[in-house]
């Protein structure tokens, strides 16, 4: 449909930024990374100044140095962008989300350094352009910052998709595909956690595998809930408890969302008392980033009336 609209626009197609973004998102959600990347980079060329794109690498290198990312060599990450005339430039309202999606595409096609450049660009833009900051942009800046210290980039695409509220748009087949992919990944993490259980205690909440384990547990639970398999979602949560609650404060946002979805699942399974307890636990994390306390309260009020 979007492709047809762009064809009908013809001479305006080059500047139909929002149509193109939706097409890029369509490819992104179907895991067609190269196609999505081409479109998102085209939007970047339209919405970022030529000066910024020309100095992007040097500015990101300086940022990486200030963050002590000493092993990151960005010297070969220069890119060519379309030459956009001034009248065809546009103001895209979500530059941080755009950069995050570009980073995800690069990570998914195996170009780690390029992905890191764009992940750092999200932080750079947030720091430089205070006037464009909003709550959601600020939250994605914080998410980007968290991933600088993550063990892998495996979950970045899934978290980005989830926190931008795209998961309800996914068909059941895609959700099943995600579950299958993450079940294998999560099991490998679970095996590692079991082997190193003695290292995971209150004094070592930063154990590198924990964040990916909690994140993958969230996405699997959400996927099962969306396809109506709430009982399985609850079982996943119950089996994960030995490790879920060993998180550090910077990953409280993941557990906050897990408890919200499990609370909903328990209600569907007529386990209201358990649902009430877990939703109240979720509310206690109201100061975490990317919080959905308003949704938690709404669900909780529905079972307390």
C-alpha positions as CSV (number, residue, x, y, z in Angstrom):
1,X,0.0,0.0,0.0
2,X,2.8,2.4,0.9
3,X,4.8,1.5,-2.2
4,X,1.7,2.2,-4.3
5,X,1.2,5.6,-2.6
6,X,4.8,6.5,-3.3
7,X,4.5,5.5,-7.0
8,X,1.3,7.7,-7.3
9,X,3.1,10.6,-5.7
10,X,5.9,10.3,-8.4
11,X,7.7,13.6,-8.3
12,X,7.0,14.1,-4.6
13,X,8.1,10.6,-3.7
14,X,11.7,11.7,-3.0
15,X,10.4,14.1,-0.2
16,X,7.5,12.0,1.1
17,X,9.5,11.4,4.3
18,X,6.7,10.0,6.5
19,X,5.5,7.6,3.8
20,X,9.1,6.4,3.3
21,X,9.5,6.0,7.0
22,X,6.5,3.7,7.2
23,X,7.8,1.7,4.4
24,X,11.2,1.4,6.2
25,X,9.4,0.4,9.3
26,X,7.5,-2.3,7.3
27,X,10.8,-3.8,6.2
28,X,12.2,-3.4,9.7
29,X,9.4,-5.4,11.3
30,X,9.8,-8.1,8.6
31,X,13.5,-8.3,9.4
32,X,14.5,-7.1,5.9
33,X,17.4,-5.1,7.2
34,X,19.1,-4.0,4.0
35,X,15.9,-2.6,2.6
36,X,15.0,-0.8,5.9
37,X,18.6,0.5,6.2
38,X,18.5,2.1,2.7
39,X,15.3,3.9,3.5
40,X,16.3,5.1,7.0
41,X,19.7,6.3,5.7
42,X,17.8,8.3,3.0
43,X,15.7,9.9,5.7
44,X,18.8,10.7,7.6
45,X,20.2,12.5,4.6
46,X,17.0,14.5,4.3
47,X,16.8,15.5,8.0
48,X,20.4,15.9,9.2
49,X,22.4,18.8,7.9
50,X,25.3,18.1,5.5
51,X,27.7,19.6,8.1
52,X,26.5,17.1,10.7
53,X,26.9,14.1,8.4
54,X,30.3,15.3,7.3
55,X,31.6,15.6,10.9
56,X,29.6,12.6,12.3
57,X,32.5,10.2,12.5
58,X,34.9,12.7,14.1
59,X,32.3,13.8,16.7
60,X,31.3,10.2,17.5
61,X,35.0,9.3,17.9
62,X,35.4,12.1,20.4
63,X,32.3,10.9,22.2
64,X,33.6,7.3,22.3
65,X,36.9,8.5,23.7
66,X,35.1,10.5,26.4
67,X,33.1,7.4,27.3
68,X,36.4,5.3,27.4
69,X,35.4,3.0,24.6
70,X,39.0,2.6,23.7
71,X,38.7,-0.6,21.7
72,X,36.2,0.9,19.2
73,X,37.9,1.9,15.9
74,X,35.5,4.1,14.0
75,X,38.1,5.3,11.4
76,X,36.6,3.3,8.6
77,X,32.9,4.1,9.2
78,X,32.5,7.0,6.7
79,X,29.3,6.7,4.6
80,X,28.0,8.2,1.5
81,X,24.7,9.9,1.7
82,X,22.4,11.2,-1.1
83,X,23.0,14.8,-2.0
84,X,19.7,16.5,-0.9
85,X,18.9,20.0,-2.1
86,X,17.9,22.5,0.6
87,X,14.3,22.7,-0.6
88,X,14.0,18.9,-0.2
89,X,15.3,18.9,3.4
90,X,12.8,18.1,6.2
91,X,12.5,18.2,9.9
92,X,12.1,14.6,11.2
93,X,10.7,14.8,14.7
94,X,12.2,11.6,16.0
95,X,16.0,11.7,15.1
96,X,17.0,9.5,18.1
97,X,14.6,6.8,17.2
98,X,15.8,7.0,13.6
99,X,19.4,6.6,14.6
100,X,18.5,3.7,16.9
101,X,16.8,1.9,14.0
102,X,19.8,2.4,11.7
103,X,22.0,1.0,14.5
104,X,19.7,-2.1,14.8
105,X,19.9,-2.6,11.0
106,X,23.6,-2.5,11.0
107,X,23.9,-4.9,13.9
108,X,21.6,-7.3,12.2
109,X,23.6,-7.4,9.0
110,X,26.7,-8.1,11.0
111,X,28.3,-4.6,10.8
112,X,29.1,-4.1,14.5
113,X,31.2,-1.0,14.2
114,X,28.7,0.8,12.0
115,X,26.0,-0.2,14.5
116,X,28.1,1.3,17.3
117,X,28.6,4.5,15.4
118,X,24.9,5.0,15.0
119,X,24.2,4.0,18.6
120,X,26.6,6.6,19.7
121,X,25.0,9.1,17.3
122,X,21.8,8.7,19.3
123,X,23.7,9.9,22.4
124,X,25.5,12.6,20.4
125,X,22.2,14.1,19.0
126,X,20.6,14.1,22.5
127,X,23.5,15.9,24.0
128,X,23.8,18.5,21.2
129,X,20.2,19.3,20.4
130,X,18.3,20.0,23.7
131,X,15.5,21.7,21.8
132,X,14.3,18.4,20.2
133,X,14.3,16.4,23.4
134,X,11.0,14.8,24.4
135,X,10.1,12.1,27.0
136,X,10.3,9.3,24.4
137,X,13.5,10.6,22.8
138,X,15.0,11.0,26.3
139,X,14.1,7.4,27.1
140,X,15.7,6.1,24.0
141,X,18.8,8.1,24.7
142,X,18.9,6.3,28.0
143,X,18.3,2.9,26.3
144,X,21.2,3.6,23.9
145,X,23.4,4.5,26.9
146,X,22.5,1.2,28.6
147,X,23.5,-0.8,25.6
148,X,27.0,0.6,25.6
149,X,27.6,-1.6,28.6
150,X,25.6,-4.6,27.5
151,X,27.2,-8.0,26.9
152,X,25.8,-8.2,23.3
153,X,23.6,-6.3,20.9
154,X,21.3,-9.3,20.4
155,X,18.3,-7.8,22.3
156,X,18.6,-4.2,21.0
157,X,16.3,-4.7,18.0
158,X,13.7,-6.5,20.1
159,X,13.8,-3.9,22.9
160,X,13.6,-1.1,20.4
161,X,10.6,-2.7,18.6
162,X,8.9,-3.4,21.9
163,X,9.4,0.0,23.5
164,X,8.2,1.8,20.4
165,X,5.0,-0.3,20.8
166,X,5.4,-2.1,17.5
167,X,4.8,-5.6,18.9
168,X,1.0,-5.5,18.6
169,X,1.5,-4.9,14.9
170,X,3.3,-8.2,14.4
171,X,1.3,-11.2,13.1
172,X,1.3,-14.4,15.1
173,X,3.7,-16.0,12.7
174,X,6.3,-13.4,13.3
175,X,5.8,-13.6,17.1
176,X,6.3,-17.4,16.9
177,X,9.5,-16.8,14.9
178,X,10.7,-14.4,17.7
179,X,9.9,-17.0,20.4
180,X,11.8,-19.7,18.5
181,X,14.8,-17.4,18.0
182,X,14.9,-16.2,21.6
183,X,14.2,-19.6,23.2
184,X,17.5,-20.9,21.9
185,X,19.3,-17.7,22.9
186,X,17.7,-17.6,26.3
187,X,18.5,-21.3,27.0
188,X,22.2,-20.7,26.3
189,X,22.1,-17.8,28.8
190,X,20.3,-19.9,31.3
191,X,22.9,-22.7,31.0
192,X,25.7,-20.1,31.6
193,X,23.9,-18.6,34.6
194,X,23.4,-22.1,36.1
195,X,27.1,-22.8,35.7
196,X,28.1,-19.5,37.3
197,X,25.4,-19.4,40.0
198,X,28.0,-18.8,42.7
199,X,29.1,-15.5,41.0
200,X,25.6,-14.1,40.8
201,X,24.9,-12.6,44.2
202,X,24.1,-9.3,45.7
203,X,27.7,-8.2,45.4
204,X,27.8,-8.9,41.6
205,X,24.5,-7.8,40.1
206,X,26.3,-6.7,37.0
207,X,27.0,-10.2,35.8
208,X,27.0,-9.7,32.0
209,X,24.5,-12.4,31.1
210,X,21.8,-11.2,33.4
211,X,20.6,-8.3,31.3
212,X,20.2,-10.3,28.2
213,X,18.5,-13.1,30.1
214,X,15.9,-10.7,31.7
215,X,15.4,-8.9,28.3
216,X,14.8,-12.1,26.4
217,X,12.4,-13.3,29.1
218,X,10.4,-10.1,28.7
219,X,10.2,-10.4,24.9
220,X,9.2,-14.1,25.1
221,X,6.5,-13.4,27.7
222,X,5.1,-10.5,25.7
223,X,5.0,-12.6,22.5
224,X,3.2,-15.5,24.2
225,X,0.7,-13.0,25.7
226,X,0.0,-11.4,22.3
227,X,-0.8,-14.8,20.7
228,X,-3.0,-15.7,23.6
229,X,-0.8,-18.3,25.3
230,X,-1.0,-16.7,28.7
231,X,-0.4,-19.9,30.7
232,X,2.9,-20.5,29.0
233,X,3.8,-16.8,29.7
234,X,3.2,-17.4,33.4
235,X,5.2,-20.7,33.3
236,X,8.2,-18.9,31.7
237,X,8.0,-16.3,34.5
238,X,7.9,-18.8,37.3
239,X,10.8,-20.8,35.9
240,X,12.9,-17.6,35.5
241,X,12.4,-16.3,39.1
242,X,15.8,-17.6,40.4
243,X,17.6,-15.1,38.2
244,X,15.0,-12.3,37.4
245,X,15.3,-10.8,40.8
246,X,19.1,-10.5,40.8
247,X,19.0,-7.5,38.5
248,X,20.9,-4.3,39.1
249,X,18.9,-1.1,39.4
250,X,19.7,-0.1,35.8
251,X,17.7,-3.1,34.5
252,X,14.7,-2.6,36.7
253,X,12.8,-1.3,33.7
254,X,12.8,-4.8,32.2
255,X,11.4,-6.4,35.3
256,X,8.8,-3.6,35.6
257,X,7.5,-4.6,32.2
258,X,7.7,-8.3,32.8
259,X,5.5,-7.9,35.9
260,X,3.0,-5.9,34.0
261,X,2.6,-8.5,31.3
262,X,2.6,-11.4,33.8
263,X,0.0,-9.6,35.8
264,X,-2.3,-9.4,32.8
265,X,-1.6,-13.0,32.0
266,X,-2.6,-14.1,35.5
267,X,-5.8,-12.2,35.2
268,X,-6.6,-14.0,32.0
269,X,-6.0,-17.3,33.8
270,X,-8.3,-16.3,36.7
271,X,-5.4,-16.0,39.2
272,X,-6.5,-12.6,40.4
273,X,-4.8,-12.6,43.8
274,X,-1.4,-13.5,42.3
275,X,-2.0,-10.8,39.6
276,X,-2.7,-8.2,42.2
277,X,0.6,-9.0,44.0
278,X,2.7,-8.9,41.0
279,X,1.2,-5.7,39.6
280,X,1.8,-4.0,43.0
281,X,5.4,-5.1,42.8
282,X,5.6,-3.5,39.3
283,X,4.3,-0.3,40.7
284,X,7.2,-0.1,43.2
285,X,9.5,0.4,40.2
286,X,7.7,3.6,39.1
287,X,11.0,5.6,39.0
288,X,12.6,3.4,36.4
289,X,13.1,4.5,32.8
290,X,10.5,3.5,30.2
291,X,7.9,3.0,33.0
292,X,4.3,2.2,32.3
293,X,2.9,2.8,35.8
294,X,-0.3,4.4,34.3
295,X,-1.0,1.1,32.5
296,X,-0.2,-1.0,35.6
297,X,-2.6,1.2,37.7
298,X,-5.3,0.8,35.1
299,X,-5.1,-3.0,35.1
300,X,-4.8,-3.1,38.9
301,X,-7.9,-0.9,39.3
302,X,-9.8,-3.3,37.0
303,X,-9.4,-6.1,39.5
304,X,-9.8,-4.0,42.7
305,X,-13.2,-2.5,41.7
